[in-house]
């Protein structure tokens, strides 16, 4: 893993998520986009908590 840069394991999924979110959210209002982003972040946090054993 590079010491000064970001790992591609993080950058590539984030870019893909942003592109997918832009494509899906084209017809959505800003409040719906914010709600979708918030729900997604909560799901990511839940998955990380389960994966790390609730520590």
C-alpha positions, 0 to 999 in steps of 0.5 A, spaced: 500 500 500 502 506 498 505 510 504 503 517 501 497 516 496 490 512 497 489 505 495 486 503 489 482 498 493 478 505 496 478 510 490 475 505 484 469 503 488 468 510 491 468 513 483 464 507 481 459 509 487 459 516 485 458 515 477 452 510 479 449 515 484 449 520 479 446 516 473 440 513 478 439 520 481 438 524 475 431 524 476 431 525 483 430 531 487 435 534 492 432 531 498 431 524 495 438 524 493 441 526 500 436 521 503 439 516 499 446 518 500 444 518 508 441 511 507 447 508 503 452 511 509 448 508 514 448 501 511 456 501 509 457 503 517 452 497 519 456 492 514 463 495 517 460 494 524 458 487 523 464 485 519 469 487 525 465 484 530 461 490 533 468 492 536 
